[in-house]
Amino acid sequence: MKPKILAVLNFISVVITLFVSYYTQAVKLNGNTMGSLSHEYFNLFTPADYAFAIWGIIYLGLLAFSGYQIYQAFGPKKDLKFLQQTKFWFILANLSNAAWVVVWLYEYTGLSIFLMLLILFSLIKIILNTNMERWDAPFKIIAFSWWPICLYSGWIAVATIANIAAYLAKIGWNGGIFSEVQWTIIMIVIVAILNIVMIYTRNMREFAAVGIWALFAIYMRHSEDQTLIAYVALGAAILIGINTAYHGFINRKQNPMYRMMK
């Protein structure tokens, strides 16, 4: 696909995602909103409502990402390598996101898991294809290409687990040998391990920042009624935070801000 066409389609896919997200909430598609269904499929892994405000930051990042790709494709100094490496995966992630919203609101919860996994797979492909966060890129690449995808993928990773938990709650799964509290703690531990692995293998501290945000929101939701879950979530958030800060410190000389201040 020609770079200019790909850049335009990337931007259009973001606009479609934003429109679907706004429209479905404004008209209450199938009589539902994202929040109402999250409350209906009650499970202990769902964070406090304020956590979902991160979508505003993610969408701003996606607009910045796609806008920067258009600038690269049509601007005087064309640097098309990153755009070409992303291929169609960014478009697929966004269209899957839009489809997920519709499917979720129509309560096809099982199908929504497939779409969530498709979003996650598409973002992983972008990360791998571009060797994201593993080379000494200029600040404009970091700010307009890496950070938006890191935030997006970080939230989708947590949302995938939450989506599966919602589906299990919907079908009335009893948890097998573990109680609901124990399963929730297991999921929190998985999130913590995943984020720490991403810090040290991919240098994706922004990805981990989203994990901290989500886990702290779980703590806030359960700080009064499920104190064990709350403190495990808080401890996991602190652990990720410590590893993020440590990794940032030992790699500070690669930070573009550090280089600019020298």
N, C-alpha and C positions, 0 to 999 in steps of 0.2 A: 504494500500500500504506500502511495506517495506521502511523504512527510506532511505536506500542507493539508492534505485530506485527513490524515490521521489526527493532526492537531485540532482541526475543526471538529471532527467527530468526538474527540476527547472532551472538548468544551461542551458540545451538545449533550453528551451523556451526563455531564454534571448538571446541566440545566434541567434535563428530564428528571433526574433524581431529586433535585430541589423542588420541582413542580409537584411531583407525585407525593413527596413528603408533606408539603404544605397543603395541597388540595385534599388529600385523604384525611387530614386532621380537621380541616375547615368544614368539610361536609359530613364527617363521621361515616366513612365508608362501612357499609353493612351494620351501621349503628354503633360501631366501635371506634375507639381511639387506641393509640399505642399504650397509653397509661391504663385505660380501663381493662384491657386484656392482660396486662402485666399483673394487675391486682386480682383478676379472675383466676389466672393460673398461679395461685399462691404457691411460692416455694421460698425456702430460706436463703437461696443464693441471690435473689433479686435485690439490687442495691436500693438505697433511698432514691426517691423520685428525682431529686436535683441532679443526680449523676448523669441523667440523659441529656442535660444541657450541654454536654460536651459535643453533641452533634453540631451545635452552632459553630464551634471552633473547627471541627472536622470539615464542615461544608465550606467555611472560609478558606481552609487549606486546599480543598479540592478546586475551588475557583482560582486560587493562586497558582496551583499546579498546572491546570489546564490553560490559564492565561499566559503563564510563562512559556508553555510549549508552543502556543500560537506566536508569541513574540520570537521564539527561536526559529520557528518555521518561516515566518514572513519578514523578520527583521533583517537589518543590513549585515549583521555578523551571525551567520547561521552556524549553530552548534547542534547538529541533529542526532548525535550519537545516543543520548539518553532517550529521546523520543523514539528512535528506531528500536532501541532495546526493549522498550515497554510493549511494543507491538500493539495487539488488540486487547491486552489483558486489562488495561485501565477501563476501557469501554465495557468489557464484560463484567468487571466488578461493579460498576455503577448501574448498569442495566439490571444486573442480578439484585442489587440493592433496591432499586425501584420495584422490581417484581416481588421481592421479599415483603415489602410494605403491604402490597395488595393481598398477597397470599396470607400473611399474618392476620390482617384485618378480616379476612373471610374465614379465619380460623382453621386453615389447612396447616396445622402446626407441624405435622410430620414433613410435609413438602417444604415448609419454611426452613427446616434444618438443612435440607439439600441445598437450598439457595444460599444459606449462610455459609455452608462449606465451600460453595462455588465462589463466593466473594473472597473468602479467606485464601483459597487456592490461587485465585487470580492475583491477589496482592503478594502472596509468597513468590509467584512467578516474576512479578516486577522486581521484588527485592533481590532475587537470585540473578535475574537477567542483567540487572544494572550493577551488580556487585555493591549494593547500597551500603553505605557507612563503612566500607572496608578499603577506601582509598582516599587520598588527600585531595578532596574536591574544593573548588572555590566556594565562597560563601553563598553565592546566588544559587548554585546547585543544591547546597545543603538546605537553604531556607525555602526554596520554591519547588524542589523536587523530592528531597529526602524527608524533610519534616512532615509534609502532608501525608505521605504514604506511611510513615512510622506511626503517626497518630491514628490514622484510619485502620491500619492492621492491628495496632494495639487494642483498640476498642472492639474490633470484630473478633479477635481472639477470645476476649472475655465474653462478648455477646453470644458467641457460638456455644460456650458452656452454659450460659443462662438460657439460651434457646432450647437446648437439650433438656435442661432441668424443667423448663415450662412444659415441654411435651410430656415428660414423665409424670408431672403433676396432673396434667390433663387426663391421661389415661389411667390415673389412680395407681401407679406403680408403688408397691409397698416398701421398696428398698432392699428386699432380699435379706441378707445377713446383717446389713447395717441399718441403723435408724436414719431418719431424715437429717438429724443434727450431724451424725457421723459422715454422711455423704456430703453434706455442705462443707464440713471441715476438709474432707478429701479434695473437693473441688477448689477450695481456697489454697490448699497446699500445691495443687497442680498449677494454679495461676502463678503462685510465687516462684515455683521451680522454672516454669516457662519463661517468666520475665527475667530471672537471673541468668538463665541460659542465653537469652537474646542479648543481654548486656555484654557478656563475655565472649560470645561467639560471633556476634554481628555488630557489636558496638552501638546498639540501638537503645540508647538511654531514653529517648523520647517515647519509644514503645513502652518502656518500663514505667514512665511517668503516668501513662494512662492506666496501667495496672494498679499503681498506687492510688490514683483517683477512684477507681472502681472498688478497691478493697476498703478504702476509708469510708466510702458510701455504704458498704455493707456493714461496717462497724457502726456508723451513725444510725442505720435502720434498726439494728438489734441491740444498741447499747443499754436499753432498759428491759427488754423482754427475753433476749437470748444472749446472756452475757458471755457464755463460752464461745459461741460463734463470733460475737463482737470482738472479743479480745484476741482470738486467733486471727481474725481479719486485720485487726490493728497491728498485731505483731508481724504479720506477713507484709503489710504495707511498710512498716518501719524497716524490716529486713531488706526489702527491695530498695527502699530509699538509701540505706547505708551502702549497699552495693553500687547503686547508681552514683552516689557521691564519691565513693572510693575509685570507681572506674573513671569518672570524670577527672579526678585529681591526678591519677597516675598517667592519664593521657592528655593532660592539660596543654601540652606543647603542640598537640595536633588540633586543638580548638582554634577556629578562625578568629574568635574574639581575642584569644591570648596573643595570636600572631599580630593582630592589628594594634594591640596595646604596647607591643615591644618597640 
